[in-house]
Amino acid sequence: MRDRAPSRVFLLLLLILIAAACATRSALETDRAIPISKDRIDFDDGDTFSFDGTTIRVLGIDTPEITHREHGFFKDQPYGREAAARTEELLRKAKRVTYLPYQNDRYGRLLAHVFIDGELLAIPLIREGLAYETISHYGDGGFPEIADAILEAAREAPKPPFDPPHIWRRENRKEPAEQ
């Protein structure tokens, strides 16, 4: 009989390599993900940040608003500061931050899925009740697996304790002279 020990060793090494590859990148983050240098991030709110002059709007979620006088918001939406602080904490603590670009929105922001250590940034924000999912309104944007993960997190998470931000924005936006 032929000794099968070398083939077992080969299979074991192959499994170890596959496991290592899976541990460093989630199934959702692809090789197209672009790295971001964390030390060059400027934080805005829970779903928007900038780096190197590019403003990124996180796809798939909507977090409560914070005061932006230039946009007609003269007060914070409840939980807005908490969402902004949590996003900043998650990004700062991550070893690796990457994003998958989609397109620019009407405000010139780059819509993108953002990953922290290979996991979607949107997921913990939804699970912690700090974001509403927006996939059911805007669609998957060509990222069906990512959209499914966001929708699953939203189904499993408690309803956020604040009004949906799009409703709050409609009811609270004021022209600067109205303040």
SEGUMI-213461 format. One line per 5 residues: their letters; for each residue z, y, x of N, C-alpha, C. Coordinates in nm, 3 decimals, padded with zeros to 5 digits. Atoms other than C-alpha are relative to their C-alpha. Example, Ala and Ser with C-alpha at 12.3 -4.5 7.8 and 13.67 -1.06 7.14 Angstrom:
<atoms>
AS = 00.000,-00.119,00.089,00.780,-00.450,01.230,00.000,00.120,00.090  -00.006,-00.119,-00.082,00.714,-00.106,01.367,00.073,00.109,-00.077
</atoms>
This chain:
<atoms>
MRDRA = 00.000,-00.120,00.082,00.000,00.000,00.000,00.000,00.125,00.085  00.013,-00.125,-00.072,-00.080,00.346,00.109,00.124,00.088,-00.020  -00.117,-00.087,00.008,00.208,00.587,00.187,-00.039,00.131,-00.068  00.031,-00.123,00.077,00.211,00.877,-00.062,00.090,00.118,00.040  -00.091,-00.107,-00.041,00.472,01.085,00.120,-00.073,00.130,00.034
PSRVF = 00.067,-00.127,-00.029,00.222,01.340,00.259,-00.048,00.071,-00.126  00.048,-00.067,00.120,00.077,01.408,-00.087,00.117,00.057,-00.080  -00.118,-00.054,00.067,00.429,01.453,-00.231,00.046,00.129,00.067  -00.039,-00.120,-00.074,00.512,01.703,00.041,-00.096,00.114,-00.033  00.100,-00.100,00.032,00.187,01.888,-00.028,00.024,00.056,-00.141
LLLLL = -00.026,-00.045,00.137,00.263,01.902,-00.403,00.125,00.085,-00.007  -00.124,-00.076,-00.001,00.616,02.024,-00.338,-00.024,00.140,00.058  00.031,-00.131,-00.059,00.490,02.302,-00.110,-00.084,00.085,-00.094  00.084,-00.073,00.095,00.226,02.399,-00.365,00.084,00.055,-00.115  -00.087,-00.048,00.108,00.489,02.423,-00.640,00.090,00.114,00.047
ILIAA = -00.084,-00.108,-00.054,00.711,02.636,-00.417,-00.081,00.129,00.010  00.086,-00.118,-00.010,00.421,02.874,-00.349,-00.030,00.060,-00.136  00.027,-00.049,00.136,00.337,02.900,-00.718,00.124,00.068,-00.056  -00.125,-00.059,00.049,00.702,02.968,-00.806,00.026,00.134,00.066  -00.020,-00.126,-00.071,00.722,03.238,-00.540,-00.094,00.107,-00.053
ACATR = 00.097,-00.096,00.055,00.408,03.405,-00.673,00.044,00.048,-00.137  -00.046,-00.037,00.134,00.548,03.400,-01.026,00.123,00.089,00.007  -00.122,-00.078,-00.010,00.878,03.545,-00.912,-00.028,00.144,00.041  00.028,-00.136,-00.046,00.715,03.851,-00.755,-00.087,00.079,-00.097  00.087,-00.070,00.094,00.478,03.934,-01.041,00.005,-00.073,-00.134
SALET = -00.005,00.065,00.131,00.514,03.870,-01.412,-00.141,-00.038,-00.043  00.131,00.042,00.052,00.234,03.710,-01.610,-00.075,00.119,-00.060  00.064,-00.116,00.062,00.165,04.051,-01.768,-00.054,00.100,00.102  00.044,-00.093,-00.104,00.134,04.255,-01.449,-00.114,-00.065,00.076  00.116,00.057,-00.066,-00.208,04.199,-01.297,-00.018,00.058,00.139
DRAIP = 00.033,-00.051,-00.133,-00.356,04.254,-00.954,-00.057,00.141,-00.005  00.053,-00.136,00.016,-00.505,04.575,-01.094,00.110,00.105,-00.006  -00.111,-00.095,00.010,-00.157,04.731,-01.119,00.006,00.085,00.126  -00.001,-00.098,-00.109,-00.130,05.042,-00.904,00.144,00.036,00.035  -00.138,-00.033,-00.037,00.190,05.103,-00.705,00.028,00.150,-00.006
ISKDR = -00.048,-00.138,00.003,00.392,05.422,-00.744,00.114,00.010,00.100  -00.111,-00.025,-00.091,00.616,05.561,-00.473,00.112,00.065,-00.082  -00.111,-00.048,00.084,00.951,05.604,-00.653,00.054,00.136,00.043  -00.057,-00.125,-00.047,01.058,05.894,-00.434,-00.086,00.122,-00.035  00.087,-00.112,00.040,00.768,06.105,-00.567,-00.011,00.014,-00.151
IDFDD = 00.001,-00.009,00.146,00.847,06.062,-00.938,00.080,00.121,-00.045  -00.070,-00.110,00.069,00.940,06.369,-01.144,00.019,-00.046,-00.144  -00.032,00.053,00.132,01.115,06.270,-01.466,-00.012,00.108,-00.106  00.013,-00.092,00.113,01.038,06.430,-01.801,00.089,-00.047,-00.114  -00.081,00.054,00.108,01.164,06.227,-02.096,-00.008,-00.152,00.003
GDTFS = -00.009,00.144,-00.001,01.199,05.866,-02.201,-00.131,-00.075,00.013  00.129,00.068,-00.008,00.828,05.788,-02.213,-00.105,00.076,00.081  00.093,-00.079,-00.080,00.674,06.041,-01.974,00.063,00.037,00.134  -00.043,-00.044,-00.132,00.701,06.108,-01.602,-00.125,00.036,00.081  00.112,-00.041,-00.086,00.484,06.252,-01.324,00.024,-00.049,00.141
FDGTT = -00.009,00.026,-00.144,00.407,06.158,-00.968,-00.131,00.050,00.062  00.117,-00.052,-00.073,00.173,06.326,-00.721,-00.098,00.074,-00.091  00.086,-00.081,00.087,00.042,06.559,-00.993,-00.060,-00.073,-00.119  00.050,00.078,00.114,-00.040,06.279,-01.241,00.114,-00.021,-00.098  -00.098,00.024,00.104,00.151,06.275,-01.568,-00.033,-00.131,-00.069
IRVLG = 00.019,00.131,00.063,00.196,05.923,-01.703,00.080,-00.006,-00.129  -00.063,00.024,00.131,00.269,05.859,-02.070,00.002,-00.151,-00.018  -00.016,00.144,00.009,00.408,05.506,-02.111,-00.060,-00.051,-00.131  00.065,00.060,00.117,00.188,05.303,-02.346,00.094,-00.095,-00.073  -00.068,00.101,00.079,00.332,05.098,-02.629,00.132,00.041,-00.060
IDTPE = -00.130,-00.045,00.051,00.646,05.300,-02.700,-00.002,00.150,-00.031  -00.026,-00.141,00.027,00.767,05.631,-02.837,00.151,00.017,00.002  -00.144,-00.024,-00.013,01.111,05.756,-02.733,00.034,00.133,-00.065  -00.038,-00.127,00.062,01.309,06.038,-02.893,-00.026,00.119,00.092  00.038,-00.122,-00.072,01.220,06.391,-02.792,00.121,00.071,00.061
ITHRE = -00.099,-00.092,-00.056,01.412,06.630,-02.570,-00.059,00.140,-00.010  00.044,-00.139,00.010,01.391,07.009,-02.567,-00.118,00.025,00.093  00.118,-00.045,-00.074,01.047,07.129,-02.459,-00.048,00.127,-00.070  00.034,-00.127,00.066,01.019,07.495,-02.555,-00.151,00.026,00.003  00.143,-00.024,-00.013,00.661,07.505,-02.428,-00.082,-00.081,-00.102
HGFFK = 00.069,00.083,00.100,00.571,07.237,-02.687,00.054,00.025,-00.141  -00.053,-00.034,00.131,00.770,07.392,-02.973,00.123,-00.079,-00.042  -00.122,00.074,00.031,01.082,07.172,-02.951,00.117,00.072,00.065  -00.108,-00.084,-00.049,01.391,07.389,-02.921,00.136,-00.069,-00.006  -00.122,00.081,-00.003,01.648,07.112,-02.958,-00.037,-00.144,00.031
DQPYG = 00.021,00.142,-00.028,01.690,06.750,-02.855,00.004,-00.080,-00.129  -00.012,00.100,00.105,01.625,06.468,-03.097,00.119,-00.089,00.039  -00.107,00.093,-00.036,01.930,06.239,-03.119,-00.053,-00.116,00.085  00.030,00.107,-00.096,01.920,05.984,-02.835,-00.112,00.035,00.099  00.106,-00.041,-00.093,01.651,06.180,-02.649,00.048,00.002,00.145
REAAA = -00.054,-00.007,-00.136,01.868,06.247,-02.344,00.038,-00.140,00.052  -00.035,00.137,-00.039,01.992,05.886,-02.343,-00.125,-00.078,00.042  00.126,00.070,-00.033,01.634,05.752,-02.345,-00.055,00.051,00.133  00.050,-00.057,-00.125,01.532,05.991,-02.068,00.082,-00.048,00.120  -00.087,00.045,-00.109,01.834,05.896,-01.856,-00.021,-00.148,00.030
RTEEL = 00.020,00.143,-00.022,01.773,05.524,-01.908,-00.132,-00.027,00.071  00.128,00.017,-00.067,01.408,05.551,-01.809,00.012,00.038,00.148  -00.019,-00.041,-00.139,01.505,05.741,-01.495,00.081,-00.105,00.077  -00.082,00.102,-00.066,01.773,05.482,-01.413,-00.082,-00.126,00.030  00.080,00.120,-00.021,01.534,05.188,-01.460,-00.103,00.019,00.112
LRKAK = 00.101,-00.025,-00.102,01.265,05.347,-01.244,00.064,00.016,00.139  -00.065,-00.020,-00.130,01.507,05.452,-00.968,00.057,-00.130,00.057  -00.060,00.126,-00.047,01.676,05.109,-00.950,-00.104,-00.105,00.036  00.103,00.101,-00.025,01.349,04.917,-00.939,-00.036,-00.005,00.148  00.051,00.016,-00.137,01.233,04.777,-00.607,-00.148,00.036,00.005
RVTYL = 00.145,-00.025,00.005,00.870,04.811,-00.718,-00.036,00.057,-00.137  00.051,-00.061,00.124,00.707,05.038,-00.978,-00.152,00.001,00.010  00.147,00.002,00.006,00.343,04.985,-01.078,-00.044,00.039,-00.141  00.053,-00.031,00.133,00.118,05.084,-01.364,-00.142,-00.050,-00.014  00.136,00.037,00.036,-00.197,04.969,-01.540,-00.056,00.115,-00.083
PYQND = 00.052,-00.114,00.073,-00.402,05.273,-01.642,-00.088,-00.041,-00.118  00.086,00.021,00.116,-00.574,05.291,-01.981,-00.100,00.114,-00.009  00.087,-00.117,00.009,-00.717,05.639,-02.042,00.089,00.124,-00.013  -00.075,-00.123,00.021,-00.614,06.003,-02.068,00.009,00.029,-00.149  -00.014,-00.039,00.140,-00.478,06.130,-02.397,-00.049,00.144,-00.018
RYGRL = 00.052,-00.135,00.029,-00.566,06.461,-02.565,00.076,00.110,00.075  -00.078,-00.096,-00.076,-00.296,06.635,-02.358,-00.026,-00.011,00.150  00.033,00.017,-00.140,-00.443,06.517,-02.027,00.091,-00.097,00.074  -00.089,00.097,-00.064,-00.169,06.261,-01.961,-00.072,-00.134,00.013  00.055,00.133,-00.019,-00.265,05.921,-01.824,00.084,-00.099,-00.079
LAHVF = -00.068,00.105,00.076,-00.176,05.651,-02.076,-00.003,-00.126,00.084  -00.007,00.116,-00.089,-00.055,05.347,-01.883,00.120,-00.088,-00.036  -00.113,00.092,00.008,00.161,05.038,-01.904,00.070,00.006,00.135  -00.079,-00.015,-00.123,00.440,05.076,-01.649,00.087,-00.124,00.017  -00.077,00.119,-00.034,00.610,04.785,-01.474,00.108,00.035,00.100
IDGEL = -00.111,-00.012,-00.095,00.946,04.775,-01.299,00.030,-00.141,00.049  -00.018,00.133,-00.060,00.975,04.478,-01.063,-00.075,-00.107,-00.078  00.086,00.096,00.068,00.694,04.307,-01.252,00.020,-00.011,-00.150  -00.027,00.006,00.145,00.840,04.357,-01.601,-00.035,00.133,-00.064  00.036,-00.122,00.073,00.727,04.606,-01.863,00.120,00.092,-00.017
LAIPL = -00.103,-00.101,00.023,00.934,04.925,-01.869,00.031,00.013,-00.149  -00.018,-00.016,00.144,00.883,04.938,-02.247,00.102,-00.098,-00.058  -00.082,00.106,00.059,01.073,04.613,-02.311,00.150,00.034,-00.002  -00.143,-00.032,00.009,01.429,04.717,-02.209,00.028,00.122,-00.088  -00.022,-00.118,00.085,01.388,05.052,-02.384,-00.003,-00.038,-00.148
IREGL = 00.004,00.049,00.138,01.292,04.875,-02.707,00.125,-00.082,-00.030  -00.115,00.088,00.023,01.565,04.612,-02.672,00.131,00.076,-00.009  -00.122,-00.080,00.001,01.828,04.879,-02.610,00.002,00.103,-00.113  00.004,-00.093,00.113,01.725,05.073,-02.922,-00.034,00.142,00.037  00.034,-00.135,-00.047,01.588,05.368,-02.725,-00.148,00.033,-00.016
AYETI = 00.144,-00.025,00.020,01.220,05.338,-02.827,-00.050,-00.078,-00.121  00.077,00.070,00.103,00.996,05.249,-03.118,-00.126,-00.052,00.066  00.129,00.048,-00.049,00.691,05.036,-03.049,-00.111,00.077,-00.071  00.114,-00.071,00.059,00.353,05.203,-03.110,-00.126,-00.085,-00.009  00.115,00.090,00.004,00.123,04.902,-03.084,-00.052,-00.016,-00.142
SHYGD = 00.042,00.023,00.138,00.119,04.849,-03.461,-00.077,00.119,-00.056  00.075,-00.118,00.045,-00.018,05.203,-03.504,-00.127,00.022,00.082  00.112,-00.034,-00.087,-00.248,05.247,-03.203,-00.083,-00.120,00.047  00.073,00.118,-00.046,-00.355,04.888,-03.128,00.038,-00.039,00.141  -00.037,00.056,-00.131,-00.348,04.689,-02.807,-00.066,00.070,00.119
GGFPE = 00.062,-00.075,-00.110,-00.573,04.921,-02.601,-00.066,-00.087,00.104  00.064,00.089,-00.096,-00.741,04.625,-02.439,00.097,-00.083,00.082  -00.104,00.076,-00.068,-00.412,04.469,-02.326,00.072,-00.089,-00.102  -00.061,00.078,00.109,-00.347,04.199,-02.591,00.129,-00.072,00.038  -00.122,00.071,-00.039,-00.086,04.001,-02.393,00.117,00.097,00.013
IADAI = -00.105,-00.101,-00.013,00.110,04.316,-02.313,00.043,00.046,-00.139  -00.031,-00.042,00.136,00.087,04.429,-02.675,00.085,-00.104,-00.071  -00.079,00.107,00.063,00.218,04.090,-02.793,00.144,00.001,00.050  -00.135,-00.003,-00.057,00.516,04.117,-02.557,00.081,00.116,-00.057  -00.067,-00.118,00.055,00.600,04.466,-02.685,00.035,-00.024,-00.147
LEAAR = -00.026,00.028,00.141,00.567,04.358,-03.049,00.112,-00.103,-00.017  -00.107,00.101,00.006,00.788,04.053,-02.986,00.135,00.064,00.028  -00.126,-00.068,-00.031,01.057,04.271,-02.827,00.045,00.085,-00.118  -00.034,-00.084,00.115,01.043,04.508,-03.126,00.049,-00.085,-00.118  -00.044,00.089,00.109,01.076,04.218,-03.374,00.142,-00.049,00.024
EAPKP = -00.131,00.056,-00.034,01.382,04.088,-03.190,00.109,00.107,00.015  -00.095,-00.108,-00.028,01.548,04.427,-03.128,00.052,00.062,-00.130  -00.048,-00.074,00.117,01.767,04.622,-03.368,-00.085,00.127,-00.019  00.073,-00.125,00.028,01.606,04.921,-03.539,00.069,00.114,00.076  -00.063,-00.112,-00.071,01.661,05.232,-03.325,00.081,00.088,-00.096
PFDPP = -00.090,-00.080,00.085,01.941,05.460,-03.455,-00.045,00.144,-00.021  00.053,-00.136,00.017,01.714,05.766,-03.476,-00.131,-00.010,-00.076  00.127,-00.003,00.073,01.413,05.873,-03.681,-00.115,-00.027,00.095  00.117,00.016,-00.086,01.074,05.769,-03.550,-00.041,00.136,00.057  00.031,-00.129,-00.063,00.978,06.040,-03.300,-00.118,00.074,-00.063
HIWRR = 00.114,-00.072,00.059,00.643,06.116,-03.469,00.043,00.074,-00.126  -00.051,-00.069,00.119,00.832,06.207,-03.790,00.088,00.117,00.043  -00.087,-00.107,-00.048,01.095,06.408,-03.601,-00.083,00.115,00.055  00.085,-00.105,-00.055,00.821,06.597,-03.416,-00.062,00.084,-00.112  00.065,-00.071,00.112,00.643,06.686,-03.742,00.099,00.094,-00.070
ENRKE = -00.100,-00.079,00.071,00.966,06.815,-03.898,00.071,00.105,00.086  -00.078,-00.088,-00.088,01.105,06.997,-03.593,-00.081,00.088,00.093  00.082,-00.085,-00.087,00.810,07.156,-03.411,-00.003,00.140,-00.060  00.001,-00.140,00.043,00.830,07.536,-03.428,-00.082,00.081,00.099  00.069,-00.095,-00.088,00.619,07.812,-03.291,00.106,00.081,00.072
PAEQ = -00.102,-00.075,-00.075,00.802,08.012,-03.021,00.059,00.118,-00.077  -00.052,-00.116,00.076,00.836,08.314,-03.257,00.095,-00.045,-00.111  -00.083,00.050,00.109,01.008,08.092,-03.520,00.140,-00.038,00.045  -00.128,00.051,-00.049,01.296,07.988,-03.298,00.110,00.083,-00.046
</atoms>
